[in-house]
Amino acid sequence: MFRKILIANRGEIALRVICACKELGIKTVAVYSEADRNSLPVRFADEAICIGPPRSSESYLNIPAVISAAEIANVDAIHPGYGLLSENANFAEVCETSHITFIGPPPEVTRLMGEKEKAREAMKAAGIPILPGSEGLLASEGAALEWAQQVGFPVIVKASAGGGGRGMRVIRNPEDLPSLFHAARSEAAAVFGNGDLYMEKFIERPRHIEFQVLADKYGHVANLGERECSIQRRHQKLLEESPSVKVTPELRRELGDRLVSALRRIGYVNAGTVEFLMDEDDSLSFIEMNTRIQVEHPVTEMVTGIDLVKSQILLAAGERLDSVLNGDPIEQRGHAIECRINAEHPETFIPSAGKIKVFNAPGGTGVRLDTAAYTEAVIPPYYDSLIAKLITHGKDRDEAISRMARALEMFIIEGVYTTIPLHRKIMANPDFRAGDFDTKFMERFLAEQKAAK
């Protein structure tokens, strides 16, 4: 087992990893920017090292600074959390070279899954369904038009190195293809340093479903079931739940078995999430894999009883999957929902930095709050606006929604704007409560809210 772990992240996920390490008896080292000097991860870690100025590029994304801190603290392993360096294969390789265990998959697997078109090819070869699209990267505008005519409009071009909706354009007719193709390529090159694009058939009203997996170093893979992530705005998730009301036990079992086989084939290790789009016929097609812990991992923990962060650490330390899972069968019990509480105006979505003047955390049966916020904490303007994750669990979806509505009502944050009022309205929405939604839900919901004023 590891003696000491450095956490190469900040905020609630850094605190979440500290909690897991404390339960395992592992010492922790927090790295922080000057803006996070008074953060809870700094307070609760066994050691803390400042690695630079507030901007991520000069601190949390500064690989030499992170590795230097790890060497100074003499750690055995680094947990990258999510975002930042978590899917950076070069960082994982530097960790290996420095004889520090990277808590995640091998660099070559991270790199394979990070190149979206290669990931599509690998999953297709392993028998996982994918959306109709181009075979390989699009070499030119002419090649894009040729593939679009084969696939059939509308299509979507995506950045091979991308994510988060960047370097992505929906093309509905041949006339719009030249300008949208070049806009996607330019954005991809600017954001990711790689302008490569590929193409998929565009589904007008899909649902976004993802499967959580765990894998050890000995070829054993487990499917922990799915999460529904269709409530999103501009490709950024706002709310997640598990299980999905649209995934049947038969589909869950059949696709889960295929995923186990596919991930064993590519040599996957540690935690990961395989993401799919569900079309109007309830068919699932692979879109990408995230080779890290997800923001929404708590809903899976709530329905399975499996601590995913502790599992990551144990698997990275060489434990066998059966031992990590205690030999118990994986079952989904009840229903869980997570609301991402962002420091944003609930109507304009403009980020809201500043000092929290009042912070009242909700509690009660079936309520969990993952946060590093507190009264007098300062929300800096330099990072992602996520400040808390509110999770509820119930015997069924109705109870989970009722508990979430009650918890949101009792969650008080003053001093900065938050999305708590937005989530309260979503909980009361009849379509959401009926499970009748897709990835365009928020567009319709916000339009209705605006029209009602």
LUMSEGU-675647 format. One line per 10 residues: number of its first residue (from 1); their letters; for each residue x, y, z of N, C-alpha, C. Coordinates in steps of 0.02 Angstrom, whole numbers. Atoms other than C-alpha are relative to their C-alpha. Layout:
N
NUM = a = X:Y:Z:X:Y:Z:X:Y:Z ~ ...
***
This chain:
453
1 = mfrkilianr = 42:-60:0:0:0:0:44:63:0 ~ -37:-63:3:54:180:-31:9:29:70 ~ -14:-34:-63:132:276:112:-25:71:-1 ~ 18:-70:6:98:451:46:-20:16:-72 ~ 26:-17:66:-4:521:-100:-5:76:-7 ~ 9:-70:17:5:693:-180:-63:7:-42 ~ 62:-12:36:-160:762:-244:10:59:-47 ~ -13:-51:50:-134:858:-405:-65:31:-25 ~ 63:-30:16:-298:950:-399:-20:48:55 ~ 23:-51:-48:-402:1074:-299:-74:-12:15
11 = geialrvica = 72:-1:-12:-575:1104:-227:-27:-65:28 ~ 34:56:-31:-700:969:-185:31:-68:-16 ~ -29:66:16:-613:827:-278:65:-11:39 ~ -60:8:-41:-449:861:-186:-20:-22:71 ~ 23:18:-66:-544:852:-22:-28:-71:1 ~ 27:68:5:-633:694:-80:56:-52:2 ~ -57:47:0:-465:608:-112:32:-2:70 ~ -28:-2:-68:-401:665:59:-42:-44:46 ~ 44:42:-41:-553:583:140:14:-74:-10 ~ -13:71:15:-519:418:51:67:-21:29
21 = ckelgiktva = -67:17:-26:-335:423:99:0:-7:76 ~ 4:4:-73:-375:457:282:-30:-67:22 ~ 30:64:-17:-487:303:286:47:-59:-13 ~ -48:53:16:-347:199:209:65:6:40 ~ -61:-10:-40:-216:267:329:59:24:-40 ~ -53:-25:44:-117:353:191:9:75:12 ~ -15:-70:-8:-31:521:217:-13:37:-66 ~ 16:-38:60:-79:660:95:41:64:-5 ~ -33:-64:14:7:808:14:-45:39:-48 ~ 39:-43:43:-98:949:-57:47:50:-34
31 = vyseadrnsl = -34:-55:34:-26:1063:-190:-52:54:-13 ~ 49:-54:7:-106:1233:-207:31:61:-33 ~ -21:-64:27:-97:1397:-299:-7:53:54 ~ 5:-54:-49:-82:1562:-209:-73:19:15 ~ 71:-17:-10:-270:1587:-233:-34:-49:47 ~ 31:53:-41:-307:1425:-137:35:-10:67 ~ -40:7:-61:-195:1458:12:-43:-17:61 ~ 44:11:-58:-343:1456:133:-54:-53:-13 ~ 49:50:18:-434:1309:55:-1:-58:50 ~ 5:57:-45:-496:1157:150:48:-57:-17
41 = pvrfadeaic = -51:51:13:-383:1034:56:68:17:31 ~ -63:-21:-32:-234:1135:118:-4:-11:76 ~ 8:7:-72:-304:1130:294:2:-73:22 ~ 9:69:-24:-343:944:301:53:-49:-26 ~ -55:43:22:-196:871:204:54:-2:54 ~ -54:5:-49:-48:812:307:57:49:-15 ~ -50:-50:22:68:925:205:-31:40:-56 ~ 24:-42:55:37:1068:84:58:40:-29 ~ -55:-33:35:152:1144:-46:-29:47:-53 ~ 21:-48:50:121:1303:-146:40:-12:-64
51 = igpprssesy = -35:15:63:161:1272:-330:-6:56:-51 ~ 0:-55:48:130:1442:-409:-56:50:8 ~ 51:-52:0:20:1592:-447:-70:-29:-13 ~ 69:25:6:-171:1580:-463:-16:-35:-66 ~ 21:29:63:-184:1540:-648:23:-73:-5 ~ -14:72:3:-193:1353:-682:63:-16:-41 ~ -58:13:43:-61:1362:-819:65:10:37 ~ -61:-14:-39:63:1426:-690:3:-40:65 ~ 2:39:-63:13:1306:-550:-24:-71:-12 ~ 26:68:3:-103:1156:-566:16:-36:-66
61 = lnipavisaa = -19:31:64:-56:1126:-749:75:2:-13 ~ -73:-5:7:129:1158:-720:32:-66:22 ~ -24:68:-15:198:981:-731:66:1:39 ~ -62:-1:-40:376:1023:-672:-12:20:73 ~ 13:-21:-69:305:1112:-519:-33:-55:40 ~ 34:55:-34:191:966:-476:49:-56:17 ~ -48:54:-11:329:837:-497:53:21:52 ~ -48:-24:-50:451:944:-396:-29:-6:70 ~ 33:6:-65:325:952:-254:-4:-73:22 ~ 4:72:-16:303:763:-263:67:-27:23
71 = eianvdaihp = -67:24:-19:490:735:-253:22:30:66 ~ -17:-32:-64:512:860:-111:-35:-36:57 ~ 40:32:-52:373:774:-13:13:-75:4 ~ -17:71:2:440:601:-60:-62:-44:1 ~ 62:38:3:271:531:-110:9:-63:-42 ~ 0:62:38:234:359:-181:-42:5:-63 ~ 48:-1:54:91:408:-295:-31:70:-6 ~ 36:-62:12:-6:553:-371:-70:-16:-24 ~ 70:6:22:-195:561:-384:-18:65:-37 ~ 13:-61:38:-246:682:-523:-70:27:5
81 = gygllsenan = 69:-23:-3:-432:696:-482:-32:-2:-68 ~ 29:-7:67:-533:753:-633:21:68:-28 ~ -22:-63:31:-495:890:-759:75:8:6 ~ -71:-17:-7:-324:976:-756:45:-52:-34 ~ -49:47:30:-190:841:-781:-25:-73:-1 ~ 24:68:-10:-303:689:-755:2:-43:-63 ~ -1:39:62:-307:637:-940:60:20:-44 ~ -61:-21:35:-134:701:-986:49:-59:0 ~ -43:59:4:-36:550:-1048:73:18:11 ~ -69:-21:-11:126:649:-1047:15:6:75
91 = faevcetshi = -9:-5:-72:102:686:-862:7:-69:32 ~ -5:68:-26:72:502:-827:68:-31:-15 ~ -67:25:18:234:461:-919:54:31:43 ~ -49:-33:-43:331:590:-819:-2:-30:70 ~ 6:34:-65:263:510:-660:38:-66:0 ~ -35:64:5:326:340:-718:76:10:0 ~ -72:-14:4:496:412:-761:29:20:67 ~ -21:-24:-66:505:490:-589:-12:-52:55 ~ 13:55:-47:460:322:-508:-55:17:49 ~ 59:-17:-40:295:390:-444:-60:-32:-35
101 = tfigpppevt = 59:33:30:135:290:-471:-53:52:-17 ~ 55:-41:22:4:382:-572:-64:-39:12 ~ 61:36:-17:-167:335:-504:-50:10:-57 ~ 40:-3:61:-252:303:-670:25:-53:-48 ~ -20:50:48:-233:198:-827:71:12:-27 ~ -66:-9:30:-67:170:-918:-1:57:-51 ~ -1:-57:47:-11:319:-1026:-23:-18:-71 ~ 19:17:69:-34:224:-1189:-75:-9:-8 ~ 73:7:3:-216:185:-1147:-33:68:5 ~ 26:-68:-5:-249:365:-1094:7:35:-67
111 = rlmgekekar = -11:-32:65:-174:423:-1259:-47:-28:-53 ~ 45:31:48:-277:299:-1360:-71:26:8 ~ 68:-23:-11:-441:350:-1279:-6:76:-7 ~ 1:-72:8:-392:534:-1288:-6:22:-72 ~ 7:-16:72:-384:530:-1477:-65:-31:-22 ~ 69:25:5:-570:515:-1508:-11:-47:-59 ~ 12:43:58:-564:440:-1682:34:-68:10 ~ -33:64:-14:-438:307:-1629:-39:-40:52 ~ 41:33:-50:-548:270:-1478:-61:-32:-33 ~ 57:28:37:-697:245:-1595:20:-64:-36
121 = eamkaagipi = -24:59:38:-596:125:-1702:13:-59:47 ~ -16:54:-48:-537:27:-1549:-64:-31:27 ~ 63:26:-27:-713:11:-1479:-39:-38:-53 ~ 34:35:55:-786:-38:-1648:31:-69:-10 ~ -35:64:9:-653:-173:-1665:-16:-49:56 ~ 15:42:-57:-702:-237:-1493:-74:-18:5 ~ 71:18:2:-886:-252:-1540:-47:48:34 ~ 43:-50:-30:-952:-93:-1459:-32:41:-55 ~ 33:-39:53:-1083:-3:-1566:23:73:0 ~ -18:-71:6:-1031:168:-1632:-47:32:-50
131 = lpgsegllas = 42:-36:47:-1124:302:-1729:31:-5:-70 ~ -27:-3:68:-1108:298:-1920:40:64:-8 ~ -42:-59:9:-969:416:-1972:59:-14:-43 ~ -59:6:42:-804:442:-2057:45:-56:26 ~ -50:50:-19:-673:306:-2057:68:35:0 ~ -61:-38:-5:-521:395:-1993:-14:74:1 ~ 5:-73:-4:-486:582:-1988:-19:29:-68 ~ 20:-35:61:-555:705:-2115:59:39:-27 ~ -61:-31:28:-411:755:-2228:-13:69:-29 ~ 15:-63:33:-501:900:-2311:-75:14:2
141 = egaalewaqq = 71:-19:7:-664:993:-2338:-36:-46:-48 ~ 30:46:49:-694:883:-2490:-15:-68:29 ~ 11:65:-32:-673:725:-2388:-59:4:48 ~ 56:-9:-47:-794:794:-2258:-67:-2:-38 ~ 62:-1:39:-926:826:-2393:-16:-70:-25 ~ 11:68:25:-902:651:-2464:-29:-45:55 ~ 25:41:-55:-927:570:-2293:-70:22:21 ~ 66:-25:-20:-1075:682:-2252:-54:-26:-47 ~ 48:26:48:-1162:627:-2411:-12:-74:9 ~ 9:71:-13:-1131:446:-2367:-40:-12:64
151 = vgfpvivkas = 33:8:-65:-1188:463:-2186:-71:27:-2 ~ 65:-33:3:-1332:580:-2225:-5:58:49 ~ 7:-58:-44:-1363:754:-2156:-60:-10:46 ~ -54:-41:-29:-1367:814:-2020:57:-43:27 ~ -59:33:-28:-1192:768:-1965:33:47:50 ~ -37:-42:-47:-1075:831:-1831:74:-14:-8 ~ -73:8:1:-888:861:-1847:26:15:70 ~ -27:-6:-68:-786:842:-1688:76:0:-1 ~ -73:0:-8:-608:877:-1633:22:-67:26 ~ -25:65:-21:-511:715:-1619:32:4:70
161 = aggggrgmrv = -33:-9:-65:-416:786:-1469:-44:37:49 ~ 42:-47:-35:-568:876:-1400:-41:-27:57 ~ 46:14:-55:-700:877:-1266:-34:64:21 ~ 34:-59:-25:-823:993:-1181:-34:42:-52 ~ 35:-36:51:-905:1042:-1344:43:45:-43 ~ -45:-43:40:-752:1133:-1414:22:-37:-63 ~ -19:30:64:-703:1104:-1596:-54:-45:-27 ~ 57:41:19:-877:1038:-1632:-51:43:-36 ~ 51:-37:37:-1005:1094:-1762:-50:-49:-31 ~ 53:39:32:-1173:1025:-1821:-10:28:-70
171 = irnpedlpsl = 7:-21:70:-1190:1031:-2011:-64:-31:-27 ~ 65:25:21:-1366:1017:-2081:-10:-3:-75 ~ 6:2:72:-1338:1044:-2267:68:12:-33 ~ -65:-8:34:-1198:1046:-2398:24:72:-3 ~ -19:-71:8:-1201:1236:-2413:37:26:62 ~ -31:-24:-61:-1152:1261:-2231:66:-36:17 ~ -58:41:-19:-1015:1130:-2231:67:37:-2 ~ -67:-30:3:-865:1234:-2289:15:46:60 ~ -13:-47:-55:-883:1373:-2159:2:-34:68 ~ 2:34:-65:-928:1258:-2014:59:-48:9
181 = fhaarseaaa = -58:44:-3:-791:1133:-2056:63:39:20 ~ -61:-39:-15:-657:1268:-2054:-4:33:68 ~ 7:-29:-67:-730:1348:-1897:18:-52:54 ~ -16:53:-48:-720:1181:-1805:74:-15:2 ~ -73:14:3:-543:1150:-1866:40:55:33 ~ -37:-55:-30:-484:1323:-1815:-7:0:76 ~ 10:2:-72:-562:1309:-1642:38:-58:32 ~ -36:58:-27:-489:1135:-1615:75:14:4 ~ -72:-15:1:-315:1195:-1664:17:50:54 ~ -14:-52:-50:-328:1347:-1549:-6:-27:70
191 = vfgngdlyme = 13:23:-68:-397:1254:-1398:44:-60:19 ~ -34:63:-16:-311:1084:-1410:69:-7:-32 ~ -63:6:35:-161:1120:-1520:0:-54:-52 ~ 9:54:49:-229:991:-1642:-65:12:-37 ~ 60:-15:39:-350:1031:-1783:-33:-59:-33 ~ 29:60:31:-391:851:-1831:-73:-7:18 ~ 72:9:-10:-577:818:-1854:-23:-68:-26 ~ 34:58:28:-689:667:-1879:-74:15:-1 ~ 72:-14:11:-874:652:-1920:-43:-57:26 ~ 50:49:-21:-1026:565:-1846:-69:22:-24
201 = kfierprhie = 70:-16:11:-1209:555:-1887:-26:39:61 ~ 26:-41:-54:-1299:688:-1784:-69:-24:20 ~ 65:20:-27:-1442:630:-1672:-33:63:29 ~ 33:-63:-19:-1569:770:-1646:-16:4:74 ~ 21:-2:-70:-1633:723:-1473:25:-62:37 ~ -27:59:-34:-1515:598:-1392:-4:6:76 ~ -13:1:-71:-1497:547:-1212:74:-16:9 ~ -71:11:-14:-1321:546:-1137:5:-50:58 ~ -6:54:-49:-1286:383:-1046:73:-21:6 ~ -69:21:-9:-1119:332:-970:4:-58:49
211 = fqvladkygh = -10:59:-43:-1057:171:-890:65:6:39 ~ -58:-1:-44:-938:166:-742:34:-69:1 ~ -37:63:-1:-801:34:-747:58:5:49 ~ -61:7:-39:-660:-26:-635:39:-58:-28 ~ -42:54:28:-513:-133:-691:65:-5:39 ~ -65:9:-33:-359:-208:-609:55:-14:-51 ~ -59:10:43:-185:-244:-677:4:-72:-26 ~ -4:71:16:-226:-428:-702:-53:-22:-50 ~ 48:15:52:-357:-416:-838:-71:-8:23 ~ 69:6:-25:-512:-411:-728:-34:68:-5
221 = vanlgerecs = 38:-62:10:-644:-280:-770:-70:-9:28 ~ 68:2:-27:-808:-239:-683:-40:59:-26 ~ 46:-51:20:-957:-142:-747:-45:17:59 ~ 38:-21:-58:-1040:-40:-609:-66:33:-18 ~ 64:-28:19:-1192:14:-708:6:70:-29 ~ 0:-62:38:-1244:173:-794:-23:60:40 ~ 25:-63:-25:-1277:355:-757:-34:37:-58 ~ 35:-43:49:-1399:470:-848:27:71:8 ~ -32:-66:-3:-1314:635:-892:-28:47:-54 ~ 29:-37:55:-1435:712:-1016:-17:73:17
231 = iqrrhqklle = 15:-69:-19:-1472:871:-916:65:39:-3 ~ -63:-37:10:-1335:983:-984:-13:63:-41 ~ 4:-63:36:-1307:1156:-1054:66:11:-36 ~ -59:-10:41:-1186:1187:-1196:52:-55:12 ~ -41:60:-8:-1117:1011:-1174:32:-6:69 ~ -25:4:-69:-1082:1042:-989:-56:-29:43 ~ 51:33:-41:-1174:926:-870:-20:43:60 ~ 26:-36:-58:-1285:1005:-737:-27:-46:54 ~ 34:46:-45:-1370:855:-659:10:-71:-26 ~ -9:70:20:-1340:667:-660:-39:-45:48
241 = espsvkvtpe = 36:48:-44:-1431:515:-593:18:-71:-19 ~ -11:71:12:-1415:328:-579:-52:-40:40 ~ -9:20:70:-1488:218:-642:-40:44:-47 ~ 40:-36:50:-1562:285:-804:-68:-33:-6 ~ 67:28:8:-1749:264:-826:-8:-34:-67 ~ 7:28:68:-1717:213:-1007:41:-62:-12 ~ -43:59:9:-1589:75:-982:-33:-60:35 ~ 31:59:-29:-1670:-95:-957:52:-46:31 ~ -49:48:-28:-1589:-233:-853:35:-41:-54 ~ -29:40:55:-1562:-331:-1014:54:39:-37
251 = lrrelgdrlv = -49:-42:35:-1474:-186:-1102:60:13:44 ~ -54:-12:-47:-1371:-149:-946:47:-60:3 ~ -40:61:-4:-1312:-329:-937:36:-14:-66 ~ -29:15:65:-1282:-352:-1124:57:48:-17 ~ -52:-49:16:-1185:-190:-1150:56:-4:51 ~ -52:7:-51:-1094:-213:-985:48:-57:-15 ~ -42:56:18:-1030:-382:-1041:47:17:-58 ~ -41:-21:57:-969:-307:-1205:56:48:22 ~ -50:-47:-25:-881:-167:-1112:56:-35:37 ~ -51:38:-36:-791:-288:-998:49:-32:-49
261 = salrrigyvn = -43:32:51:-726:-382:-1150:42:52:-37 ~ -36:-51:38:-678:-222:-1243:57:31:40 ~ -51:-33:-41:-583:-143:-1098:55:-48:19 ~ -52:50:-11:-493:-305:-1061:46:-3:-61 ~ -38:5:63:-439:-307:-1243:49:58:-8 ~ -45:-57:8:-363:-132:-1238:47:9:59 ~ -45:-3:-58:-278:-162:-1069:-16:56:48 ~ 19:-55:-45:-378:-38:-968:12:-18:73 ~ -13:9:-72:-332:-15:-784:-28:61:37 ~ 26:-50:-46:-413:85:-642:-71:20:-19
271 = agtveflmde = 69:-22:12:-576:185:-649:-5:35:-67 ~ 12:-33:63:-651:248:-809:-75:3:-15 ~ 70:-8:19:-814:301:-890:-6:-3:-75 ~ 12:7:72:-877:248:-1061:-66:34:-16 ~ 58:-42:13:-999:372:-1136:-34:-19:-66 ~ 41:20:57:-1141:337:-1257:-55:52:-12 ~ 62:-35:17:-1281:426:-1348:-54:-52:-12 ~ 58:43:12:-1452:344:-1346:-46:35:-49 ~ 44:-31:50:-1558:376:-1501:-73:-11:17 ~ 72:4:-12:-1747:383:-1517:-25:-72:5
281 = ddslsfiemn = 18:70:-3:-1751:193:-1535:30:-36:60 ~ -31:26:-61:-1661:170:-1368:63:-41:-14 ~ -64:33:15:-1503:107:-1455:57:43:25 ~ -57:-36:-25:-1337:155:-1377:59:-5:-48 ~ -60:-3:43:-1184:210:-1477:56:36:37 ~ -59:-28:-34:-1009:244:-1407:18:68:-29 ~ -27:-64:24:-946:424:-1416:70:13:27 ~ -68:-12:-25:-794:431:-1301:8:-35:67 ~ -14:27:-66:-709:367:-1144:40:51:40 ~ -37:-42:-45:-651:471:-996:42:-44:46
291 = triqvehpvt = -45:46:-34:-498:390:-919:19:27:70 ~ -9:-31:-66:-521:461:-743:-63:-8:41 ~ 61:-4:-40:-643:482:-601:-42:56:-29 ~ 44:-51:27:-796:583:-653:-26:45:56 ~ 32:-45:-49:-873:734:-566:-60:-35:32 ~ 62:30:-23:-1033:632:-552:7:-69:31 ~ -11:67:-27:-955:476:-476:-41:-14:64 ~ 37:17:-61:-1052:496:-310:-66:-36:-12 ~ 65:35:8:-1218:438:-386:11:-75:-8 ~ -16:71:5:-1137:272:-431:18:-28:68
301 = emvtgidlvk = -18:22:-68:-1063:260:-256:-63:-10:42 ~ 60:4:-42:-1235:290:-180:-42:-61:-17 ~ 43:57:17:-1324:153:-278:36:-67:4 ~ -36:63:-4:-1185:23:-272:33:-12:68 ~ -35:7:-63:-1106:58:-102:75:-8:-8 ~ -72:8:14:-933:54:-183:34:69:0 ~ -39:-62:-3:-808:193:-141:48:0:-60 ~ -38:1:62:-737:232:-313:70:29:8 ~ -66:-30:-9:-594:342:-254:47:-47:39 ~ -41:50:-35:-533:214:-128:17:-58:-47
311 = sqillaager = -13:54:48:-550:83:-265:56:20:-48 ~ -55:-24:43:-439:189:-379:68:-10:33 ~ -63:3:-36:-304:196:-247:22:-73:9 ~ -15:71:-11:-313:10:-207:22:-34:-64 ~ -18:30:64:-308:-40:-390:69:23:-24 ~ -66:-26:19:-159:74:-423:56:-31:42 ~ -49:32:-44:-71:-8:-276:10:-74:-15 ~ -9:70:21:-90:-178:-360:-50:-49:28 ~ 52:45:-26:-243:-248:-272:-40:-31:-57 ~ 43:32:50:-350:-371:-368:-72:25:8
321 = ldsvlngdpi = 67:-28:1:-524:-317:-417:-46:-36:49 ~ 43:37:-47:-609:-456:-317:12:23:72 ~ -16:-23:-67:-519:-397:-162:-27:70:13 ~ 25:-68:-7:-565:-215:-193:-75:0:10 ~ 73:4:-4:-748:-263:-214:-24:-48:55 ~ 15:47:-55:-740:-386:-67:-36:-62:-24 ~ 32:60:28:-802:-523:-183:-75:4:-4 ~ 72:-7:1:-978:-453:-174:-26:13:-71 ~ 29:-15:65:-1093:-449:-326:-18:74:-4 ~ 15:-71:9:-1120:-275:-399:-74:8:-14
331 = eqrghaiecr = 72:-11:8:-1300:-219:-378:-15:75:7 ~ 24:-68:-7:-1388:-54:-401:-61:0:46 ~ 54:-2:-49:-1498:-15:-251:-29:70:4 ~ 33:-65:-4:-1623:126:-258:20:46:-57 ~ -14:-50:52:-1594:287:-354:36:59:32 ~ -38:-57:-24:-1472:432:-336:1:55:-52 ~ -2:-60:44:-1469:609:-408:54:47:27 ~ -50:-50:-18:-1328:737:-409:-15:65:-36 ~ 4:-66:29:-1349:924:-436:67:35:7 ~ -62:-38:-3:-1193:1022:-481:-17:72:19
341 = inaehpetfi = 13:-68:-23:-1198:1184:-383:60:43:-21 ~ -53:-43:26:-1097:1314:-479:-7:71:26 ~ 0:-71:-19:-1047:1490:-428:-13:40:-64 ~ 22:-34:61:-1146:1564:-573:-68:32:13 ~ 67:-28:-3:-1297:1676:-594:-48:-52:-29 ~ 43:55:22:-1443:1553:-611:-39:13:-64 ~ 35:-15:62:-1516:1643:-762:48:18:-57 ~ -47:-20:52:-1369:1720:-855:60:-47:-6 ~ -56:47:-4:-1241:1586:-805:68:35:-1 ~ -63:-36:-6:-1109:1721:-783:33:-22:66
351 = psagkikvfn = -34:21:-62:-977:1659:-657:-2:54:53 ~ 6:-46:-56:-989:1737:-485:55:-14:51 ~ -54:7:-48:-826:1755:-389:-14:44:60 ~ 9:-41:-59:-817:1825:-213:3:-41:64 ~ -2:33:-66:-829:1783:-28:-69:-25:19 ~ 62:29:-25:-963:1667:41:-12:29:70 ~ 16:-31:-65:-1049:1759:184:-41:-47:45 ~ 40:49:-38:-1173:1623:236:2:-66:-37 ~ -2:66:30:-1157:1436:205:-35:-48:47 ~ 37:49:-40:-1290:1317:273:-8:-63:-41
361 = apggtgvrld = 2:63:36:-1268:1137:217:-62:-40:19 ~ 57:42:-16:-1424:1028:204:22:-68:25 ~ -16:67:-25:-1430:858:289:-62:-42:2 ~ 57:45:-6:-1549:721:338:11:-65:-38 ~ -6:66:30:-1580:545:277:8:5:-76 ~ -9:5:72:-1514:509:103:31:60:-33 ~ -29:-61:29:-1422:675:80:76:-1:10 ~ -73:-4:-3:-1237:693:40:22:65:-34 ~ -26:-62:29:-1139:852:5:75:-6:-7 ~ -72:-1:14:-967:851:-77:20:72:-17
371 = taayteavip = -19:-69:12:-889:1024:-64:62:17:40 ~ -55:-28:-38:-737:1121:-9:-16:72:19 ~ 21:-68:-17:-838:1280:20:-20:4:74 ~ 18:-11:-70:-875:1357:190:-12:75:9 ~ 10:-71:-14:-927:1522:269:67:36:3 ~ -61:-42:6:-795:1655:231:48:-27:-54 ~ -43:23:55:-720:1549:91:-5:47:-59 ~ -2:-43:59:-669:1647:-62:-3:-43:-63 ~ 5:34:64:-724:1585:-233:42:40:-50 ~ -44:-38:45:-581:1638:-349:-27:-1:-72
381 = pyydsliakl = 25:-4:69:-613:1690:-530:40:-41:-50 ~ -47:31:46:-477:1580:-603:-18:-70:-23 ~ 11:71:11:-554:1407:-603:-72:-16:-20 ~ 68:24:13:-707:1304:-645:-47:24:55 ~ 47:-30:-47:-863:1372:-561:-33:-49:48 ~ 30:49:-45:-912:1209:-474:23:11:72 ~ -18:-9:-70:-919:1237:-285:-29:-54:45 ~ 29:54:-42:-1026:1092:-223:-37:-49:-44 ~ 41:51:32:-1109:930:-273:-49:-26:52 ~ 51:22:-47:-1273:892:-187:-29:-65:-27
391 = ithgkdrdea = 21:66:21:-1321:709:-195:-54:-26:47 ~ 50:33:-41:-1478:621:-135:-11:-71:-24 ~ 13:70:15:-1523:438:-127:-67:-20:31 ~ 65:23:-26:-1693:356:-108:-14:-70:-24 ~ 17:68:19:-1778:189:-125:-21:-4:-73 ~ 17:-4:71:-1838:246:-298:11:72:-22 ~ -15:-66:28:-1825:397:-413:-43:54:32 ~ 44:-50:-30:-1975:486:-338:26:23:68 ~ -26:-19:-67:-1899:480:-164:64:40:-6 ~ -63:-37:10:-1729:538:-228:-15:72:-21
401 = isrmaralem = 18:-67:21:-1813:687:-314:-29:40:58 ~ 29:-34:-57:-1915:730:-159:54:22:49 ~ -55:-17:-46:-1758:726:-52:44:56:-29 ~ -39:-53:31:-1665:833:-178:-36:67:5 ~ 38:-62:-5:-1804:962:-182:4:29:71 ~ -5:-22:-69:-1802:970:8:70:25:17 ~ -69:-20:-15:-1612:979:17:18:66:-33 ~ -14:-63:35:-1602:1118:-113:-33:59:36 ~ 35:-52:-36:-1730:1218:-14:39:20:63 ~ -36:-13:-62:-1621:1203:142:74:17:-10
411 = fiiegvytti = -70:-16:16:-1455:1237:53:5:75:-10 ~ -5:-73:3:-1409:1418:84:73:20:-12 ~ -65:-30:13:-1260:1505:5:-12:73:-17 ~ 7:-72:12:-1251:1695:16:68:32:-9 ~ -63:-34:14:-1117:1813:-48:20:-6:-72 ~ -11:11:72:-1105:1740:-222:-64:-29:-29 ~ 56:33:33:-1236:1688:-349:16:-74:-7 ~ -9:72:13:-1264:1501:-366:-58:-25:-43 ~ 52:31:42:-1367:1384:-475:-52:-38:42 ~ 50:34:-42:-1470:1321:-326:-71:17:-23
421 = plhrkimanp = 68:-14:23:-1627:1415:-386:-17:-35:-65 ~ 12:35:63:-1608:1339:-559:-17:-73:13 ~ 12:71:-14:-1599:1162:-489:-67:-10:35 ~ 65:6:-32:-1753:1193:-382:-55:0:-52 ~ 50:-3:54:-1850:1237:-539:1:-65:-41 ~ -4:63:37:-1785:1082:-629:-36:-56:38 ~ 32:52:-41:-1843:971:-484:-76:4:-5 ~ 72:-9:2:-2018:1044:-502:-28:-9:-71 ~ 23:5:70:-2026:1023:-692:-34:-67:-13 ~ 36:63:11:-2157:894:-744:35:-49:-46
431 = dfragdfdtk = -35:44:46:-2054:826:-889:59:-34:34 ~ -56:30:-36:-1902:800:-779:-26:-53:48 ~ 25:47:-49:-2005:716:-644:-27:-64:-33 ~ 26:58:36:-2081:600:-775:55:-38:-36 ~ -55:32:35:-1908:556:-844:-2:10:-75 ~ 8:-14:72:-1956:631:-1013:46:57:-20 ~ -47:-52:18:-1800:725:-1066:56:-29:-43 ~ -57:18:41:-1647:723:-1179:52:56:7 ~ -52:-51:-8:-1491:829:-1205:-22:70:-21 ~ 27:-66:18:-1598:971:-1275:-50:26:53
441 = fmerflaeqk = 47:-20:-53:-1701:980:-1115:11:71:24 ~ -14:-66:-28:-1613:1135:-1049:-17:56:-49 ~ 19:-52:48:-1640:1231:-1211:-74:14:4 ~ 73:-9:-5:-1827:1202:-1200:-19:30:68 ~ 15:-23:-67:-1830:1229:-1012:15:75:9 ~ -18:-70:-7:-1739:1396:-1018:-44:45:-43 ~ 45:-39:43:-1846:1455:-1163:-68:8:33 ~ 64:-4:-36:-2002:1414:-1062:3:47:59 ~ -8:-44:-57:-1934:1504:-910:0:73:-23 ~ -3:-68:26:-1897:1658:-1015:-68:24:-24
451 = aak = 66:-18:25:-2068:1656:-1097:-50:12:55 ~ 47:-6:-55:-2154:1642:-929:7:67:38 ~ -12:-63:-36:-2081:1808:-868:-44:57:-28
***
